[in-house]
Amino acid sequence: MTWLSDALDDIAEQAPDVDLADRVIEARGRRRRTLTAVAAGVMVVATVAGVMAGVRLLHRGEEPAPAVDVDPPKRALGPVVQGYRLPCKELEDLAEDCRGAGWRIVVGTDKKEYPLEDALPARNGPLAISENGWTIAYYSLKAGTVVTRDMRDGKVTAAPAKIPLAKMGSMAKLVISDDGRYVAFSKVPEFKDPAMLFDMVKQRTRLLPNRMAPIWMSEGADRMTLVSYTTRPQLMTMANLWGTASASDQTEVKLDRHYNFSAAAADGTTIVALETNMTRNDECVPGDLVHLDARTGKVLTTIRNPRLPMEDHNVYLRNWRSQREVLALAFPNRTCGAKGTAMVAYALDVHTGKTRKLRHYKGDQFWSTAFPGVGGTP
């Protein structure tokens, strides 16, 4: 299951008019536990003229979210190396879609695990981990908004704007900057409220376009690359985010093929992507690996049939491991004959299409695992 296919299924979905936070907290109390993408042949659209109506700075005047106490304990622990949700079979009293499965973080060299009891569970409960692993971001049920947690001292900081739980949509995504200071939030469906970029230090909020998911941000979060997962996929680049946006600060490209994106390369200019089954019409056949220009969407290089286990696995690209390699996660696809539930990580050479197996990780499907770095989250 992918962000793209789920987004298409949920375009018309409406949020329930109930106090969902109380329900989630109550349900979790009853059962204490032991606990992408698109791109390709393109048509460049004229740069959006003027300032986008939904892209602006949010004035300080909103009531700040309250301070919160969360698990793990508020003390120095170590960098987070992975976050994952327990498989449904290991939990009791869950809905069929596993919406009760909560997040755990794996910390330090000894791989000690902690449950994030305050984090919103399920697909609309996102988790992001900074590149160095020292900061995590997630939606806090108690704070009613996105929070970051510094793993050096346990300090929790709430975003400057609240996000009602009823507005979290059916799927949500967080992207955190390498230094842990900036957090971008987006969700599907978008309702009438926009996505947001938070400066967690200066407590500023920047509104972002609806239904656009960030896949790269610059140092200082002044530039960003975003993609849309709709029936008319798009690629957008934005600049001067904390200044006054102008017509020359953003470009928008329409895409006529569907791809599974990695994060953009370190300089934000190049993206690698795998052709998805929406283009191939056969999810059991390996898709081509392409290099794309992040600003124009032009296909720069195509590698036919990269050496990935796609005959019986769904493969998704995440963050870059080096200048040559990106992280590729392979999840068993029972439709294609795969057995077992273990997720396997590979390092994919973006120039040759060759892979080297890294290790098995916890997490049994696309939405159930997160790794450090922009692009490390579903």
Secondary structure per residue as TSV (DSSP state, phi and psi in degrees):
chain	resnum	aa	ss	phi	psi
A	1	M	-	360.0	134.3
A	2	T	-	-122.0	163.2
A	3	W	H	-56.8	-41.8
A	4	L	H	-62.7	-53.4
A	5	S	H	-65.5	-38.8
A	6	D	H	-67.1	-36.8
A	7	A	H	-61.6	-41.5
A	8	L	H	-65.9	-36.7
A	9	D	H	-69.1	-29.8
A	10	D	T	-106.0	14.8
A	11	I	T	-57.1	-39.6
A	12	A	T	-93.1	4.4
A	13	E	-	-66.9	140.4
A	14	Q	-	-115.1	147.7
A	15	A	-	-78.8	142.0
A	16	P	-	-70.9	143.4
A	17	D	S	-92.1	66.1
A	18	V	S	-140.1	167.2
A	19	D	-	-82.9	87.0
A	20	L	H	-68.9	-31.7
A	21	A	H	-60.9	-45.0
A	22	D	H	-61.1	-40.0
A	23	R	H	-65.3	-43.6
A	24	V	H	-64.6	-47.1
A	25	I	H	-62.2	-42.0
A	26	E	H	-63.1	-43.6
A	27	A	H	-64.5	-40.2
A	28	R	H	-68.5	-32.2
A	29	G	H	-66.9	-31.9
A	30	R	H	-72.0	-27.8
A	31	R	T	-129.7	70.1
A	32	R	-	-58.6	125.7
A	33	R	-	-98.9	156.6
A	34	T	-	-75.9	14.1
A	35	L	-	3.8	360.0
A	36	T	-	360.0	-135.9
A	37	A	-	156.1	155.3
A	38	V	-	-155.0	153.2
A	39	A	-	164.8	160.6
A	40	A	-	152.1	-139.2
A	41	G	S	-45.9	126.8
A	42	V	E	-129.3	160.7
A	43	M	E	-129.4	114.4
A	44	V	E	-75.2	127.3
A	45	V	E	-94.5	148.1
A	46	A	-	-56.0	138.5
A	47	T	-	-54.5	135.6
A	48	V	-	-57.6	126.5
A	49	A	-	-80.4	140.0
A	50	G	S	69.9	-161.3
A	51	V	-	-92.9	130.0
A	52	M	-	-63.1	135.6
A	53	A	T	-60.2	-35.7
A	54	G	T	-93.2	6.5
A	55	V	-	-117.9	99.9
A	56	R	S	-160.6	170.1
A	57	L	E	-80.1	140.8
A	58	L	E	-93.3	124.5
A	59	H	-	-67.1	147.9
A	60	R	T	-71.2	120.5
A	61	G	T	179.5	-13.8
A	62	E	S	-76.3	147.4
A	63	E	-	-65.5	124.7
A	64	P	-	-68.0	152.2
A	65	A	-	-71.5	149.0
A	66	P	-	-72.8	160.1
A	67	A	-	-67.1	151.9
A	68	V	-	-134.3	156.5
A	69	D	-	-110.1	130.8
A	70	V	-	-134.6	164.2
A	71	D	S	-92.4	143.8
A	72	P	S	-74.0	177.1
A	73	P	-	-60.9	152.8
A	74	K	S	-81.6	80.4
A	75	R	S	-159.8	169.7
A	76	A	-	-65.0	130.9
A	77	L	-	-123.6	-48.6
A	78	G	-	137.8	168.9
A	79	P	-	-71.6	147.8
A	80	V	E	-85.7	129.1
A	81	V	E	-102.3	-19.0
A	82	Q	E	-166.0	151.3
A	83	G	E	-122.7	145.1
A	84	Y	E	-154.0	159.5
A	85	R	E	-104.5	143.9
A	86	L	-	-65.0	140.7
A	87	P	-	-59.8	151.3
A	88	C	G	-57.0	-35.3
A	89	K	G	-66.1	-17.5
A	90	E	G	-92.0	-1.9
A	91	L	S	-120.0	158.9
A	92	E	S	-112.3	158.6
A	93	D	S	58.4	46.5
A	94	L	-	-110.1	151.9
A	95	A	-	-67.1	162.2
A	96	E	T	-61.6	-28.3
A	97	D	T	-91.5	13.6
A	98	C	-	66.1	25.1
A	99	R	T	-70.0	-2.5
A	100	G	T	-98.2	-3.6
A	101	A	-	-75.9	120.2
A	102	G	-	-95.7	171.3
A	103	W	E	-84.8	144.9
A	104	R	E	-123.0	147.0
A	105	I	E	-113.7	143.0
A	106	V	E	-104.6	121.8
A	107	V	E	-119.5	136.4
A	108	G	T	71.1	178.8
A	109	T	T	-69.7	-23.7
A	110	D	T	-85.9	-1.1
A	111	K	T	58.9	35.3
A	112	K	E	-69.2	142.0
A	113	E	E	-109.9	143.8
A	114	Y	E	-133.1	136.1
A	115	P	E	-79.6	140.5
A	116	L	-	-95.9	82.4
A	117	E	T	-64.8	-27.4
A	118	D	T	-87.5	-8.1
A	119	A	B	-80.3	139.5
A	120	L	-	-62.5	126.9
A	121	P	-	-81.2	174.9
A	122	A	S	75.6	-175.7
A	123	R	T	-63.5	-28.0
A	124	N	T	-93.1	15.3
A	125	G	S	-112.7	88.9
A	126	P	-	-80.2	158.9
A	127	L	E	-137.9	136.5
A	128	A	E	-133.4	148.2
A	129	I	E	-128.3	131.1
A	130	S	-	-65.8	163.0
A	131	E	T	-56.0	-40.2
A	132	N	T	-88.2	-2.4
A	133	G	S	80.8	0.5
A	134	W	S	-87.9	-7.7
A	135	T	E	-135.7	136.0
A	136	I	E	-120.5	155.5
A	137	A	E	-132.6	140.9
A	138	Y	E	-161.3	169.1
A	139	Y	E	-86.5	121.5
A	140	S	E	-93.0	125.6
A	141	L	T	-65.1	-37.5
A	142	K	T	-73.5	-39.7
A	143	A	T	-80.3	-24.1
A	144	G	T	71.1	28.5
A	145	T	E	-166.4	-176.3
A	146	V	E	-75.8	140.3
A	147	V	E	-130.3	157.0
A	148	T	E	-114.2	151.3
A	149	R	E	-128.2	124.1
A	150	D	E	-84.7	117.8
A	151	M	T	-76.6	-7.0
A	152	R	T	-76.3	-35.3
A	153	D	T	-136.2	-0.4
A	154	G	-	81.2	4.5
A	155	K	-	-65.4	132.9
A	156	V	E	-111.2	129.6
A	157	T	E	-122.0	127.8
A	158	A	E	-90.2	147.1
A	159	A	-	-64.5	155.8
A	160	P	S	-73.2	-10.2
A	161	A	S	-127.2	137.5
A	162	K	-	-76.6	153.9
A	163	I	-	-128.3	104.6
A	164	P	-	-56.5	139.9
A	165	L	G	-58.2	-34.3
A	166	A	G	-65.8	-13.4
A	167	K	G	-102.3	10.5
A	168	M	S	-78.5	-11.7
A	169	G	-	73.3	-169.6
A	170	S	S	-89.9	-20.4
A	171	M	E	-142.4	144.2
A	172	A	E	-140.9	154.0
A	173	K	E	-137.2	139.1
A	174	L	E	-120.7	141.9
A	175	V	E	-127.6	128.8
A	176	I	E	-115.0	141.0
A	177	S	-	-68.6	162.7
A	178	D	T	-59.5	-32.6
A	179	D	T	-90.8	-0.5
A	180	G	S	79.9	3.4
A	181	R	-	-81.7	-36.5
A	182	Y	E	-111.6	140.2
A	183	V	E	-133.6	126.0
A	184	A	E	-102.5	135.8
A	185	F	E	-122.8	132.4
A	186	S	E	-145.5	161.7
A	187	K	E	-155.8	167.4
A	188	V	E	-133.6	134.5
A	189	P	S	-71.1	167.9
A	190	E	-	-90.0	-12.0
A	191	F	-	52.5	-149.0
A	192	K	S	-98.1	-11.3
A	193	D	S	-88.0	147.9
A	194	P	-	-84.2	169.7
A	195	A	E	-75.1	169.2
A	196	M	E	-144.4	150.3
A	197	L	E	-117.2	124.6
A	198	F	E	-107.3	135.6
A	199	D	E	-98.2	104.7
A	200	M	T	-76.1	-15.0
A	201	V	T	-87.1	-54.1
A	202	K	T	-86.7	-1.5
A	203	Q	T	56.5	52.7
A	204	R	E	-113.2	153.1
A	205	T	E	-127.7	132.9
A	206	R	E	-116.4	125.3
A	207	L	E	-79.3	139.8
A	208	L	E	-118.8	164.1
A	209	P	-	-62.8	146.6
A	210	N	T	-66.8	151.5
A	211	R	T	55.7	32.7
A	212	M	-	-123.3	126.4
A	213	A	E	-105.7	123.5
A	214	P	E	-67.0	137.7
A	215	I	E	-121.8	-1.4
A	216	W	E	-163.6	143.1
A	217	M	E	-141.2	146.6
A	218	S	-	-79.3	169.6
A	219	E	G	-61.7	130.1
A	220	G	G	85.2	-2.3
A	221	A	G	53.3	36.0
A	222	D	-	-88.7	-21.5
A	223	R	-	-127.7	151.5
A	224	M	E	-153.0	146.8
A	225	T	E	-115.3	132.4
A	226	L	E	-131.6	156.0
A	227	V	E	-131.0	155.3
A	228	S	-	-110.4	147.3
A	229	Y	-	-118.0	79.8
A	230	T	S	-137.6	-175.5
A	231	T	S	-68.4	-15.7
A	232	R	S	-125.7	77.2
A	233	P	-	-60.6	148.3
A	234	Q	E	-138.8	158.7
A	235	L	E	-124.8	129.4
A	236	M	E	-130.2	138.6
A	237	T	E	-117.4	140.3
A	238	M	E	-132.2	146.3
A	239	A	-	-137.1	169.1
A	240	N	-	53.9	43.0
A	241	L	T	-64.6	-31.1
A	242	W	T	-98.6	7.0
A	243	G	S	-107.0	-146.4
A	244	T	-	-103.2	111.3
A	245	A	-	-64.1	143.8
A	246	S	-	-133.8	177.2
A	247	A	G	-61.7	-28.5
A	248	S	G	-85.7	-2.3
A	249	D	G	-92.2	-7.8
A	250	Q	E	-147.4	145.1
A	251	T	E	-128.9	153.6
A	252	E	E	-135.7	131.4
A	253	V	E	-124.9	131.0
A	254	K	E	-88.6	139.8
A	255	L	E	-115.5	141.4
A	256	D	S	-109.3	11.1
A	257	R	S	-137.4	159.7
A	258	H	-	-106.3	128.7
A	259	Y	E	-133.3	157.1
A	260	N	E	-96.2	108.5
A	261	F	E	-75.5	148.9
A	262	S	E	-90.3	179.0
A	263	A	E	-67.3	160.8
A	264	A	E	-71.7	157.5
A	265	A	-	-62.4	170.1
A	266	A	T	-55.4	-35.2
A	267	D	T	-87.8	-1.2
A	268	G	S	78.0	5.4
A	269	T	S	-94.3	-24.4
A	270	T	E	-126.4	141.3
A	271	I	E	-127.0	139.8
A	272	V	E	-107.6	148.5
A	273	A	E	-150.5	152.3
A	274	L	E	-105.7	137.2
A	275	E	E	-61.3	135.6
A	276	T	-	-97.5	170.0
A	277	N	H	-68.9	-16.2
A	278	M	H	-68.6	-25.5
A	279	T	H	-90.3	-41.3
A	280	R	H	-81.1	-25.2
A	281	N	S	64.8	20.7
A	282	D	-	-154.8	103.3
A	283	E	T	-74.5	-6.7
A	284	C	T	-98.2	3.0
A	285	V	S	-109.6	132.0
A	286	P	-	-58.1	140.2
A	287	G	-	-97.5	162.7
A	288	D	-	-73.4	151.4
A	289	L	E	-100.7	127.6
A	290	V	E	-125.2	151.9
A	291	H	E	-104.3	131.2
A	292	L	E	-122.3	146.0
A	293	D	E	-78.0	122.0
A	294	A	T	-65.3	-25.8
A	295	R	T	-89.0	-38.3
A	296	T	T	-103.7	-18.8
A	297	G	-	78.8	3.3
A	298	K	-	-66.9	136.6
A	299	V	E	-76.6	118.1
A	300	L	E	-91.3	-39.1
A	301	T	E	-146.7	144.6
A	302	T	E	-126.5	129.9
A	303	I	E	-113.7	113.8
A	304	R	S	-74.8	135.2
A	305	N	S	48.6	64.9
A	306	P	-	-59.4	153.8
A	307	R	S	-83.7	74.2
A	308	L	-	-120.1	153.3
A	309	P	-	-80.3	57.1
A	310	M	T	-84.9	-7.2
A	311	E	T	-64.6	-29.3
A	312	D	S	-135.8	15.0
A	313	H	E	-133.8	151.9
A	314	N	E	-91.0	128.0
A	315	V	E	-115.2	130.9
A	316	Y	E	-127.5	141.3
A	317	L	E	-92.8	142.7
A	318	R	E	-122.0	-125.0
A	319	N	E	-91.1	165.3
A	320	W	E	-78.5	136.9
A	321	R	S	-95.5	-26.9
A	322	S	S	-160.3	-171.5
A	323	Q	S	-70.8	-14.6
A	324	R	S	-112.6	-21.5
A	325	E	E	-122.2	143.2
A	326	V	E	-119.2	156.2
A	327	L	E	-79.3	127.2
A	328	A	E	-119.2	125.2
A	329	L	E	-106.5	128.8
A	330	A	E	-111.8	118.4
A	331	F	E	-109.1	134.0
A	332	P	E	-57.7	136.2
A	333	N	-	-114.9	102.8
A	334	R	G	-64.5	-28.5
A	335	T	G	-60.3	-30.9
A	336	C	G	-97.9	9.7
A	337	G	T	97.7	6.0
A	338	A	-	-70.1	149.1
A	339	K	-	-117.9	154.0
A	340	G	S	84.3	178.1
A	341	T	-	-128.3	-1.6
A	342	A	-	-70.9	136.8
A	343	M	E	-91.7	134.5
A	344	V	E	-115.7	136.0
A	345	A	E	-101.9	139.2
A	346	Y	E	-127.5	152.9
A	347	A	E	-99.4	119.5
A	348	L	E	-103.2	121.6
A	349	D	E	-76.8	115.6
A	350	V	T	-74.9	-10.7
A	351	H	T	-96.5	-26.4
A	352	T	T	-114.5	-20.3
A	353	G	-	81.6	0.5
A	354	K	-	-80.3	154.0
A	355	T	E	-127.8	157.6
A	356	R	E	-131.5	132.9
A	357	K	E	-71.4	133.7
A	358	L	E	-96.5	-69.4
A	359	R	E	-173.6	171.9
A	360	H	E	-85.5	142.5
A	361	Y	E	-124.8	161.4
A	362	K	S	-77.7	148.9
A	363	G	-	116.6	125.3
A	364	D	S	-110.0	2.1
A	365	Q	S	-159.0	172.0
A	366	F	G	-50.1	-43.0
A	367	W	G	-85.8	0.1
A	368	S	G	-104.2	9.2
A	369	T	E	-146.2	146.6
A	370	A	E	-139.4	142.8
A	371	F	-	-126.8	162.4
A	372	P	B	-63.1	147.4
A	373	G	S	104.2	154.4
A	374	V	T	-61.0	127.7
A	375	G	T	93.6	-4.3
A	376	G	-	-82.4	-2.8
A	377	T	-	-116.9	156.5
A	378	P	-	-70.7	360.0
